[in-house]
């Protein structure tokens, strides 16, 4: 078998595995407030196997035209759900897996790894806000 054939087989397998995944939007649970995006992305991938790659953020004090879509905003801190509507863009195997609004029992175990008060306390200098 030629090396070229082996390489083409690798990408076909990878492509087929990727076909099992879809892109979803989901609201974020309150417990994610204060999390740094890159840290949240890493924990969600490690704990749930989903890929968080972007956010849509709408300032609730303004009209709908004030929403912004941000892709991989590395050092961005997730704002409060009281002041902003935050939708996450994720890649997951199904809609149920993509749900980050979560039931309370799932939230408590996952959010303990993520919340600002626990896990992110050592990086307050990364706090950034999104200018609207």
C-alpha positions in Angstrom: 0.0 0.0 0.0 1.3 3.4 -0.9 1.9 6.0 1.8 -0.6 8.2 0.0 -3.3 5.6 0.4 -2.7 5.2 4.1 -3.0 9.0 4.6 -6.2 9.1 2.6 -7.7 6.4 4.8 -6.8 8.3 8.0 -8.7 11.4 6.8 -11.7 9.3 5.8 -12.0 7.7 9.2 -11.6 11.1 10.9 -14.2 12.5 8.6 -16.6 9.7 9.4 -16.1 10.1 13.1 -16.8 13.9 12.7 -20.1 13.2 11.0 -21.4 12.0 14.3 -21.1 15.5 15.8 -23.3 18.5 15.3 -23.3 22.2 16.2 -25.8 23.5 18.8 -26.6 26.6 20.7 -27.5 26.4 24.4 -28.0 28.8 27.2 -25.4 28.8 30.0 -26.4 27.9 33.6 -25.9 30.6 36.2 -23.0 28.7 37.7 -20.8 29.5 34.7 -20.9 33.2 35.6 -17.4 34.6 36.2 -15.7 31.7 34.4 -12.9 32.5 31.9 -13.9 31.2 28.5 -10.7 29.3 27.7 -10.9 27.6 31.1 -14.6 26.8 30.7 -13.9 25.3 27.2 -11.2 23.0 28.6 -13.3 21.8 31.5 -16.4 21.2 29.3 -14.3 19.2 26.9 -12.6 17.1 29.6 -15.8 16.5 31.7 -18.5 16.3 29.1 -16.7 15.7 25.8 -18.2 18.8 24.1 -16.4 21.6 22.3 -17.3 25.2 23.3 -16.1 27.5 20.5 -18.1 30.7 20.7 -20.7 32.9 22.5 -23.5 35.2 21.5 -23.9 37.9 24.1 -26.9 40.2 24.3 -27.0 43.2 26.7 -30.4 43.0 28.3 -30.4 46.7 29.0 -30.4 47.4 25.3 -32.3 46.3 22.2 -31.6 43.1 20.3 -29.2 44.9 17.9 -26.7 45.1 20.7 -25.9 41.3 20.7 -22.4 40.2 19.7 -21.1 37.0 18.4 -17.6 36.2 19.6 -15.5 33.2 18.5 -13.0 31.7 20.9 -12.8 34.8 23.1 -10.0 33.3 25.1 -9.7 35.5 28.2 -13.3 36.7 28.2 -15.2 36.3 31.5 -18.7 35.0 31.3 -21.1 37.8 32.4 -24.1 37.5 34.7 -27.3 36.1 33.3 -29.1 39.0 35.1 -27.5 41.6 32.9 -26.7 39.6 29.7 -28.3 36.8 27.7 -25.4 34.4 26.9 -25.8 31.6 24.3 -23.0 29.1 23.9 -22.0 27.6 20.6 -20.9 24.0 21.1 -20.1 20.9 19.0 -21.6 17.8 20.6 -22.9 14.3 19.6 -26.6 15.2 20.4 -28.8 17.9 21.7 -29.0 16.4 25.2 -25.2 16.4 25.5 -25.0 20.0 24.4 -27.4 21.4 27.1 -25.4 23.7 29.4 -28.5 25.0 31.1 -28.4 21.7 33.0 -30.4 20.1 35.8 -29.3 21.1 39.3 -27.7 17.7 40.2 -25.4 17.8 37.1 -24.6 21.5 37.6 -23.4 21.1 41.1 -20.8 18.5 40.3 -19.6 20.2 37.0 -19.8 23.8 38.2 -17.6 23.1 41.2 -14.8 22.6 38.7 -15.6 25.8 36.9 -17.0 28.6 39.1 -15.1 31.8 39.6 -15.2 31.6 43.3 -13.3 28.2 43.3 -11.4 27.4 40.2 -10.8 30.8 38.6 -9.8 32.7 41.7 -6.1 32.5 40.8 -6.6 34.4 37.5 -8.5 37.7 38.3 -6.1 39.7 36.0 -7.6 37.9 33.0 -11.0 39.6 33.6 -12.1 41.3 30.4 -15.4 42.7 29.4 -17.1 43.0 26.1 -17.7 46.6 25.0 -21.2 47.1 23.6 
